[in-house]
Amino acid sequence: VVLQVDDYYSSVFLMDVTLTRLENQLSDLTKLADNFGLLDDVKSKWETSLRLCNDASSVGPLTMAGTIFLQIVALVVSFFMAVEYFLRYAPRIRSRLSDFLLDALLLDTEESNETFLEAAFLALPYLVLVVVFLLQLLCRKTSRKRPRPTEVLYEKYFGLRGAYYPFKVAIFQCFTVAVQALGKISLLGGLVTFAQEEQDATAILWLSVGFWAFFALLCWNSLYPAFLLMFPDTAWARIGAAFMDAALDLGYILTYLGMVLVAMLRLQTVSEGWGNFGEDLTLQFSNRISPVFAFPTDFLGYGAVYFNLAHACCIAHILQHINWSLPVRPRGERQKRRVLPALFGCSLSIGLLSMLVILLVTQDVFPMTHGQDFTCFPCRCSDNADSAGQQIDSCTIAAVLRQKQVNLAAKNITAVDPKAFSSLGHVQRLSLANNTLIHLPPGLFEGLSSLEQLDLTRVELQRLHDDSFRGLEQLKLLALSDNQLTELSAAMLQYLPLLKQLLLGGKRDKQNNDRVIVKGNRIEELGAIFKHNEQLQVIDLSENWLQKVDPATFAGLKKLRWLSLSYNFLTTIPTETFQGLGQLQLLYLSFNQLTTLPAGTFQGLGQLQKLYLGGNQLTRIPVGTFQGLGQLQELYLGGNQLTTIPAGTFQGLGQLQELVLYGNKLTTIPAGTFQGLDQLQILDLRGNQLTRIPAETFQGLGQLRELNLGDNQLTTISAGTFKGLSRLQKLYLEYNPWNSWSVCINSSSFPLLNDLRGVSFC
């Protein structure tokens, strides 16, 4: 081609290949510009990028009211969830709330392991939704700005009028149904089963209605993607899908919260197990709905609620900004219905419905409900072929309801399936007391990774395997009283590094010592068995068959504060036995066969507050035996064979408040025996063979409130015997061989005395 420009000639060579390439590039550029909404001037109004601008005049009053209602409900629910999560998992803040506010929010004072940051982390997503819903409600001005290219692309392909909108909805609804079904069906079914076990007719009715309403929502949610894919180009299908999303989201949230609130208000039973639990006689069990269940922290449980609210936020935004005056598709441009999308939608719905049916019939919860068998609730048992008892097969309900405390005491259990407790990783307290287990299989408790208290009282255990307690790294209390164990080894306790209380002894009624609550075991000797348990604070080995104690048994237990070796057959205590137990506060050595206490037996026990040596065969106590026990408050020496107490025996016990010497063979009390006991409040000398009380015996006991001299051989009381006991409130002098008419007490000397026995006031 030759071109002439102002008398200049030029030749232009046009290459066909180059023109084709330029044409292709121009075509690609045109497509890209079209995608970004840059060619709106040549398009019809319905498909331009300006369609994103909200035309307020096109929104009908019903649509506006529905959108506002959706936003208000979602806002209230989001705020409620944020407050609940923050207060339930922030114990320090919860403890400062008034009882009225705690009751109003269905909160309790139960201790929580979560920190302030964890509570804030759980509440923050809901607070974000609160802010978003507030902005949607308050900022409803029409936007006239040209949309961003990404918004144009999204609307063109995935928006309400987009080409792939039906497929997007189908995929998202599949995800929604899966999350809701897997996250909630078993939980809500477990609530109905719980109500059936409690036999609460009102709770059963409301929870059953709520469960089937929730299941109906899931079924409808599974069906409507099929309708949308069968009629992808109709206005009612697309716009109806948006409203249906909102209705389902609200339905899921309200049914879930309604059932949870009913369960928390109606379902709560507290029981207790009797036994030896250290300083306690009972162990409390509550089957109340756990906050972890009502307001879960796991992904499925947390996401099942949060996803609904977040989705509702998106739907509200779409409904608020869509231009309702434009058609979904222009007339004459509807695509022919395609067979494959319809088949895909039907297959998807059938698959979702099948999943729901499978979940409904395979879950060990309502409507299956254990076959109405609640004998082992919250676990499930079957008849044990090897015995007349039952075998625990599974504990689905306890796992589903996230119960932290499971009480299976006195259920006639004779065996436990090795996998029965595998799903109870959240349980913190478990009782199998008063059953017949004989022995524990290795690894039985391996799935109880959070267990802190295990009660195996009176289960007729005869032996323990070295791996019986494998997996119980968090265990703090182990109750094994009233069994038939003959030995205990370090290998058995090696898996319990955090153990604080080990209870193998008996327990008696404090008011009636002859009444046995639980017995001990049959352990005869102890070696260095606690070398892996440095956190031990309480050890009860009372009512066993111990004949001796290895000096290394308690070595290294620097945190031990409570030790009971009562009701055994100990004849002597090696001097090194209690060395290193600097934190020991209570030591029980009563009712053994001790005849003497070597010098230095209690050396180093500077924090000891109570020492029980009653019921032994002690004939004498050397001076200095109690040296170094400056914090001792109670000393029991009753029921021994003591004939005399040398002066200075109690020297250094300046904090002693109670001294019991009843049931010995004391004939006299030397002057100065009680010298230095300035804080003594109770002195029990009944049941001895005292014939006289020197006048200076009780000198210096100005804090004494109770004095018992009954059942002795006293015939008279010297003048001035009780001089200085101005705080005395109780004085017992009965069962002495004197003439009660010849002995009287001057009431003016004891202004506080209100209980006098054996003699009368002058």
LINTAUR-V122685 format. One record per helix or strand of 3 or more residues. SS is the DSSP state (H for helix, E for strand). FROM is the first residue (numbers start at 1). LEN is the number of residues. Records with the same first field share a line. If there is no record, write none. Layout:
BEGIN
SS: FROM-LEN + FROM-LEN
END
This chain:
BEGIN
E: 2-4 + 8-4 + 270-8 + 280-7 + 380-4 + 390-5 + 405-3 + 413-4 + 429-3 + 453-3 + 477-3 + 501-3 + 516-3 + 538-3 + 562-3 + 586-3 + 610-3 + 634-3 + 658-3 + 682-3 + 706-3 + 730-3 + 755-3
H: 16-20 + 40-3 + 45-3 + 49-4 + 56-3 + 61-28 + 91-4 + 99-6 + 116-23 + 149-9 + 165-34 + 201-30 + 235-32 + 291-4 + 299-23 + 339-24 + 369-4 + 396-5 + 490-4 + 747-3
END
